[in-house]
Amino acid sequence: SDFGPFSSTFNDTSIRQESLYASVIYNDEKKKFNIEAGGRINVNSRYGSNYTYTFNPSYVINEKLQVFGSIATGFKTPSLYQLYASFGGNNRLQPEESINYETGLSYRGKKHRQRLVYFYRKVNNGLDFDYVNYKYYNIPNQKASGLEYEISWQPIKNLDVNANASWLKGKEFVQSRITTNDTAYSYLLRRPKYHINIQAGYRLLHNWYLSISAKYVSRSEEHTSELQSPCNLVCRLLLEKK
């Protein structure tokens, strides 16, 4: 490298995983009540067998309004680098497991579509990097909930406006990355509480499309209590030939 020769101590190793997945979709005769369900069996050479599932019901109230929900579990194994890297690797890492809940409403009008979702998730043995001891480790418990709102609008021909906003509330029960004591955060590191995106685009001609977008991200906690990323607003103008 630019800093001189480097001899890696990373030993050649491998992890193998086989999976079997199945899903089923059900619609009633009136096409108002819908269910999608699925399950996956994973067999990992290091962590053994595990099972995850998804369950997604929805109901069409009328031609404009629909209510929906979702329950899903997740399973994520550490990467080879996280397990065996000479710097930061931890071969005692456990797989990350999660359960996620969502419920919401969607509305489809003549010129616009809207969607409001509430979500809650719980993560056990989350995978992250410890900036006190400089190695990967498992977060014992992490909880997060929030709201997401989306809207797509076409006020006039050739003009499209899209926007979404999210509010996040979270808490970690974790070995502190600020001190070496066990503690609990009433926030999530590097996760902003508010996030807003807006984009407007207009088709000038058949092959030309003009768009402008803006993104707002609120403050987020960093690795130490003194360091915080400031609120920021980013705008972009794009003229594209298609």
FIFILUM-593811 format. One line per field, with one value per residue: residue number from 1; z, x, y of N, C-alpha, C in turn. Coordinates in steps of 0.05 Angstrom, whole numbers, plus 5000, padded with zeros to 4 digits. Each point is the difference from the previous one (the first is absolute). Example, Ala and Ser with C-alpha at 12.3 -4.5 7.8 and 13.67 -1.06 7.14 Angstrom:
// residues 2
seq: [1;2] .
n.w: [5156;4986] .
n.u: [5264;4993] .
n.v: [4886;5021] .
ca.w: [5000;5001] .
ca.u: [4982;5016] .
ca.v: [5024;5024] .
c.w: [5000;5014] .
c.u: [5018;4985] .
c.v: [5024;5022] .
This chain:
// residues 242
seq: [1;2;3;4;5;6;7;8;9;10;11;12;13;14;15;16;17;18;19;20;21;22;23;24;25;26;27;28;29;30;31;32;33;34;35;36;37;38;39;40;41;42;43;44;45;46;47;48;49;50;51;52;53;54;55;56;57;58;59;60;61;62;63;64;65;66;67;68;69;70;71;72;73;74;75;76;77;78;79;80;81;82;83;84;85;86;87;88;89;90;91;92;93;94;95;96;97;98;99;100;101;102;103;104;105;106;107;108;109;110;111;112;113;114;115;116;117;118;119;120;121;122;123;124;125;126;127;128;129;130;131;132;133;134;135;136;137;138;139;140;141;142;143;144;145;146;147;148;149;150;151;152;153;154;155;156;157;158;159;160;161;162;163;164;165;166;167;168;169;170;171;172;173;174;175;176;177;178;179;180;181;182;183;184;185;186;187;188;189;190;191;192;193;194;195;196;197;198;199;200;201;202;203;204;205;206;207;208;209;210;211;212;213;214;215;216;217;218;219;220;221;222;223;224;225;226;227;228;229;230;231;232;233;234;235;236;237;238;239;240;241;242] .
n.w: [5000;5001;5020;4979;5002;4994;5022;4987;5023;4980;5015;4980;4997;5008;4992;5004;4982;5007;4982;5012;4979;5013;4982;5011;4980;5016;4982;5013;4997;5020;5004;5024;5007;5006;4996;5007;5000;5014;4995;5015;4993;5018;4987;5021;4986;5008;4992;4984;5008;4984;5009;4977;5005;4982;5009;4977;5018;4984;5003;4978;5012;4982;4977;5021;5019;5010;5017;5011;5002;5018;5001;5007;4998;5012;4984;5012;4986;5018;4988;4981;4990;5007;4991;4978;4996;4992;4989;5024;4990;5001;5005;5020;4977;5008;4987;4983;5019;4984;5010;4978;5009;4982;5000;4981;4988;4978;4986;4981;4994;4987;5016;5021;5012;5022;5018;5021;5011;5019;5010;5007;5009;5005;5007;4999;5015;4999;4975;5014;4997;5018;5002;5021;4993;4980;5004;4983;5006;5018;4989;5026;4999;4979;5007;4980;4999;4983;4986;4979;4986;4979;4980;4980;4986;4983;5008;4982;4975;5000;5021;5011;5023;5012;5023;5018;5023;5017;5021;5013;5016;5012;5008;5010;5006;5007;4995;5016;4978;5023;5017;5019;5009;5011;4981;4999;4973;5003;4984;4973;5003;4989;5015;4980;5016;4984;4979;4982;4980;4982;4980;4982;4981;4978;4983;4993;4990;4977;4996;5009;5023;5012;5019;5023;5017;5024;5018;5021;5015;5021;5023;5002;5020;5007;4997;5002;5025;4995;4984;4986;4981;4988;5004;4980;4980;4983;4980;4981;4979;4985;4978;4993;4982;4994] .
n.u: [5017;4988;4993;5005;5016;4980;5004;4980;4987;4985;4991;5006;4975;4979;4977;4985;4981;4981;4982;4977;4987;4978;4981;4979;4983;4984;4981;4982;4975;4996;5023;4988;5000;5025;5013;5023;5007;5022;5017;5022;5011;5018;5019;5011;5022;4998;4976;5000;4976;4985;4980;4993;4983;4980;4984;4987;4982;4980;4986;4986;5000;5011;4992;4998;4988;5024;4994;5024;5013;5020;5007;5025;5014;5023;5019;5021;5016;5020;5013;5014;4998;4974;5001;5015;4992;5025;4988;4990;5011;4977;5014;4993;4999;4976;4983;4993;4981;4979;4981;4985;4987;4980;4989;4981;4997;4987;5003;4984;5007;4987;5012;4994;5022;4989;5019;4988;5024;4991;5024;5005;5025;5007;5024;5006;5021;4993;5008;5021;5012;5017;4995;4994;4992;4988;4976;4992;4975;4986;4981;4998;4992;4984;4987;4982;4989;4980;4999;4988;5004;4985;5007;4984;5007;4980;5007;5019;4993;5015;4985;5021;4987;5022;4989;5018;4989;5020;4989;5023;4992;5024;5008;5024;5001;5023;5023;5004;4997;4991;4991;5012;4981;4985;4984;4982;4997;4990;5019;5002;5024;5007;4978;4995;4990;5007;4986;5005;4986;5007;4985;5006;4986;5010;4983;5023;5014;4998;5023;4987;5013;4987;5019;4987;5019;4988;5020;4985;5022;4986;5005;5023;4997;5025;5025;5001;4995;5026;5002;4989;4989;5005;4978;4991;5003;4993;5007;4986;5012;4982;5015;4981;5016;4976] .
n.v: [4976;5024;4985;4985;4979;4983;4986;4990;5000;5008;4980;4984;5008;4986;5010;4980;5007;4983;5008;4998;5011;5006;5007;5013;5004;5013;4999;5014;4990;5018;4987;4997;4975;5008;4977;5009;4974;5000;4980;5002;4978;5008;4987;5010;4998;5025;5010;4980;4989;5015;5013;5012;5020;5002;5020;5003;5007;5003;5023;4997;5023;5015;5011;5016;4986;4995;4980;5001;4977;4996;4974;5005;4978;5006;4991;5012;4985;5000;5020;4989;5025;5002;4975;5003;5025;5004;5020;4997;4978;4987;4977;5016;5013;5009;4984;5020;5003;5001;5016;5002;5021;4999;5024;5002;5024;4993;5022;4993;5025;5019;5019;4987;4991;4990;5000;4990;4997;4984;5001;4975;5002;4975;5007;4975;5004;5026;5001;5007;5023;4990;5026;4986;4975;5013;4989;4982;5005;4987;5016;4998;5026;5003;5022;5000;5024;5003;5023;4991;5022;4991;5017;4992;5022;5001;5024;4998;4999;4978;5008;4989;4997;4993;4991;4998;4993;4999;4989;5000;4980;5001;4976;5003;4975;5013;4987;5021;5014;5011;4982;4987;5016;4981;5006;5020;5001;5024;4991;5003;4990;5023;5001;5016;5018;5020;4992;5020;4989;5018;4992;5019;4989;5011;4987;5012;4980;4986;5011;5021;4997;5020;4996;5005;4995;4995;4999;4995;5001;4992;5010;4987;4983;5008;4993;5027;5006;5007;4978;5020;4986;5024;5015;4987;5016;4980;5017;4990;5011;4987;5002;4984;4989;4992] .
ca.w: [5000;5001;5026;5001;4997;5021;5000;5012;5016;4995;4990;4981;5014;4985;5014;4980;5009;4981;5007;4986;5004;4988;5005;4990;4998;5001;4995;5001;4975;4994;4999;5021;5021;4988;5019;4990;5021;4991;5021;4990;5017;4994;5013;4999;5009;5025;5020;5001;4986;5010;4984;5000;4986;4995;4999;4990;4992;4992;4994;4983;5011;4976;4977;5006;5026;5007;5025;4997;5023;4994;5021;4987;5016;4984;5011;4985;5011;4997;4977;5005;5010;5027;5017;4999;4992;5019;5015;5005;4998;5025;4993;5019;4992;4995;4978;5006;4996;5003;4994;4991;4997;4985;4994;4987;4982;4974;4987;4972;4988;4971;4992;5021;5017;5026;5016;5028;5012;5026;5002;5025;4996;5022;4991;5020;4991;4977;4993;4998;5006;5026;4997;5024;4999;4972;4988;4996;5023;4998;5017;5012;4995;4987;4993;4985;4990;4986;4980;4973;4983;4973;4982;4972;4990;4973;4999;4972;4982;4998;5025;5022;5026;5019;5025;5023;5026;5020;5028;5012;5029;5006;5025;5001;5025;4987;5011;4990;4983;5011;5022;5000;5018;4988;5002;4981;4987;4992;4972;4984;4989;4972;4988;5004;5009;4978;4973;4981;4972;4982;4972;4980;4974;4978;4974;4982;4974;5001;5009;5021;5025;5019;5027;5022;5024;5025;5022;5026;5020;5026;5015;5008;5020;4989;5017;5026;5006;4991;4971;4988;4973;5000;4981;4973;4978;4975;4977;4975;4975;4980;4974;4990;4973;5000] .
ca.u: [4983;5015;5014;5020;4989;4981;4997;4974;4998;4973;5002;4980;4978;4975;4975;4981;4972;4979;4974;4976;4980;4973;4981;4973;4984;4971;4981;4972;4986;4994;5026;5002;5017;5023;5020;5025;5016;5023;5018;5026;5017;5028;5018;5026;5021;5011;4980;4978;4975;4982;4975;4988;4974;4987;4971;4991;4972;4990;4971;4992;4975;4986;5018;5021;5013;5008;5015;5019;5017;5021;5017;5022;5024;5025;5023;5024;5025;5023;5016;5026;5017;4993;5008;5027;5019;5022;4993;4971;4985;4992;4988;4979;4976;4976;4983;4981;4973;4981;4972;4990;4971;4991;4971;4997;4978;5008;4977;5005;4982;5002;5026;5020;5000;5012;5005;5009;5008;5013;5017;5015;5018;5017;5024;5017;5028;5007;5029;5011;5029;5005;5021;5016;5019;5008;4993;4971;4987;4971;4983;4981;4972;4995;4971;4995;4973;4998;4979;5009;4978;5008;4980;5007;4979;5003;4981;4995;5013;5029;5013;4998;5011;5002;5011;4997;5011;5000;5006;5011;5005;5013;5015;5019;5010;5025;5025;5003;5022;5011;5016;5001;4979;4975;4982;4978;4997;4973;5002;5016;5024;5002;4973;4986;4972;4982;5011;4980;5008;4981;5010;4981;5011;4983;5009;5000;4995;4998;5025;5013;4986;5012;4991;5014;4995;5011;5000;5006;5007;5004;5024;5002;5021;5023;5013;5004;4978;5006;5000;4974;4998;4981;4978;5010;4981;5014;4984;5013;4986;5009;4989;5007;4989;4993] .
ca.v: [5024;5025;5001;4979;4972;4992;4971;4994;4975;4989;4972;4991;4986;5002;4993;4990;5002;4992;5010;4991;5021;4995;5021;4995;5025;4995;5022;4991;5002;5028;5013;5020;4990;4987;4991;4989;4989;4985;4990;4992;4984;5003;4982;5013;4982;5009;5007;4981;5005;5021;5003;5027;5000;5026;4998;5026;5003;5026;5000;5022;5011;5008;5002;5019;4996;4973;4997;4977;4995;4982;4990;4986;4995;5000;4985;5009;4989;5017;4994;4988;5021;5006;4978;4991;5020;5004;5024;5003;4975;4987;4974;4993;5014;4984;5011;5020;4991;5023;4997;5026;5004;5024;5003;5026;5005;5012;5014;5005;5019;5003;5011;4996;4977;5006;4975;5005;4975;4999;4976;4994;4977;4992;4985;4987;4994;5016;5001;5027;5003;5013;5019;5000;4978;4997;4974;4995;4988;4998;5017;4981;5005;5025;5004;5024;5003;5026;5004;5007;5010;5003;5011;5004;5019;5011;5022;5006;4981;5000;5008;4980;5008;4978;5008;4981;5009;4979;5007;4976;5001;4974;4997;4978;4989;4993;5009;5026;5007;5024;4990;4971;4991;4993;5023;5000;5025;5007;5007;4981;5014;5005;4999;5026;4998;5008;4997;5009;5001;5012;5001;5009;4997;5009;4991;5023;4989;4971;4988;5017;4999;5018;4994;5013;4984;5011;4981;5011;4980;5013;4992;4973;4996;4986;4981;5012;5019;5027;5002;4997;5011;5022;4998;5008;5001;4996;5004;4991;5005;4980;5001;4973;4991;4972] .
c.w: [5000;5026;5003;4998;5024;4997;5015;5016;4997;4988;4981;5014;4984;5018;4978;5012;4977;5011;4983;5007;4986;5008;4988;5000;4998;4994;5002;4973;4992;4997;5019;5021;4988;5022;4984;5023;4989;5022;4987;5021;4991;5016;4997;5012;5027;5022;5000;4984;5013;4980;5002;4984;4995;4998;4994;4992;4991;4993;4985;5010;4977;4978;5006;5025;5006;5027;4998;5025;4992;5026;4986;5019;4982;5015;4983;5014;4996;4974;5008;5011;5029;5019;5003;4993;5022;5017;5003;4998;5028;4993;5019;4993;4996;4978;5011;4994;5005;4995;4994;4997;4985;4998;4988;4982;4974;4987;4972;4989;4970;4991;5021;5015;5026;5016;5027;5014;5028;5002;5027;4995;5025;4989;5024;4987;4975;4996;4997;5009;5026;4997;5026;4999;4971;4990;4997;5024;4995;5019;5012;4991;4988;4992;4985;4991;4986;4980;4973;4984;4972;4984;4972;4988;4972;4997;4971;4982;4999;5025;5022;5025;5018;5025;5021;5024;5020;5027;5014;5030;5007;5026;4998;5028;4993;5017;4987;4981;5008;5024;4998;5018;4984;5004;4980;4988;4994;4971;4986;4989;4969;4986;5005;5009;4978;4974;4980;4972;4983;4972;4982;4972;4978;4974;4980;4971;5002;5012;5023;5025;5020;5028;5021;5025;5024;5021;5026;5020;5026;5014;5007;5019;4987;5021;5028;5005;4990;4970;4990;4972;4999;4982;4972;4980;4974;4977;4974;4976;4979;4974;4985;4973;5001;4972] .
c.u: [5018;5016;5021;4988;4983;4996;4975;5002;4973;5003;4978;4978;4975;4976;4980;4971;4982;4973;4978;4978;4974;4982;4973;4985;4971;4984;4972;4987;4995;5026;5003;5020;5023;5020;5024;5017;5023;5018;5026;5014;5029;5016;5029;5022;5012;4979;4976;4976;4985;4977;4991;4974;4991;4970;4989;4971;4993;4970;4994;4972;4982;5021;5023;5016;5006;5016;5017;5017;5021;5014;5022;5023;5024;5023;5024;5025;5022;5016;5027;5019;4994;5009;5030;5021;5021;4995;4970;4984;4993;4986;4979;4973;4977;4983;4981;4972;4981;4972;4989;4970;4995;4970;4996;4976;5012;4975;5008;4978;5003;5027;5022;4996;5013;5002;5011;5005;5011;5016;5013;5017;5017;5023;5015;5027;5006;5030;5009;5029;5003;5024;5016;5021;5009;4997;4970;4988;4970;4986;4978;4971;4997;4971;4997;4971;4998;4977;5013;4976;5011;4977;5011;4977;5007;4980;4992;5014;5030;5015;4995;5013;4999;5014;4996;5014;4999;5008;5008;5005;5012;5014;5018;5007;5026;5023;5007;5024;5012;5017;5001;4979;4975;4980;4977;4998;4970;4999;5016;5023;4998;4973;4986;4971;4981;5015;4979;5013;4978;5012;4977;5013;4980;5012;4998;4992;4999;5025;5014;4983;5015;4989;5017;4993;5014;4997;5007;5004;5006;5026;4999;5023;5023;5013;5006;4978;5005;4997;4971;5001;4979;4977;5010;4977;5016;4980;5015;4981;5011;4984;5009;4987;4995;4993] .
c.v: [5025;5002;4978;4973;4993;4970;4992;4973;4987;4972;4994;4984;5004;4993;4992;5002;4990;5009;4988;5020;4993;5023;4993;5027;4992;5025;4989;5006;5029;5016;5023;4992;4984;4992;4989;4990;4984;4992;4991;4983;5003;4980;5011;4981;5008;5003;4981;5009;5022;5004;5028;4999;5029;4994;5028;5000;5028;4998;5026;5010;5010;5004;5020;4994;4971;5001;4975;4997;4980;4991;4984;4997;4999;4986;5007;4989;5021;4993;4988;5021;5007;4978;4997;5022;5004;5025;5002;4975;4988;4974;4991;5014;4980;5013;5021;4990;5024;4992;5028;5000;5025;5000;5027;5002;5011;5011;5007;5018;5001;5009;4996;4973;5006;4973;5009;4973;5004;4974;4997;4976;4996;4983;4989;4993;5015;5002;5029;5001;5015;5019;5005;4979;4994;4972;4998;4986;4999;5019;4981;5005;5028;5002;5026;5000;5027;5000;5008;5010;5005;5012;5003;5016;5009;5023;5008;4979;5005;5009;4980;5011;4976;5009;4978;5012;4977;5011;4974;5005;4972;5000;4975;4992;4986;5006;5027;5003;5027;4994;4969;4988;4992;5022;4996;5028;5004;5010;4978;5015;5001;4997;5026;4996;5007;4999;5007;5002;5012;5001;5008;4997;5007;4990;5023;4992;4970;4987;5016;5001;5018;4994;5015;4984;5013;4979;5014;4977;5014;4990;4971;4997;4984;4982;5011;5020;5028;5004;4995;5011;5021;4994;5008;4998;4999;5003;4992;5006;4982;5005;4974;4995;4971;4990] .
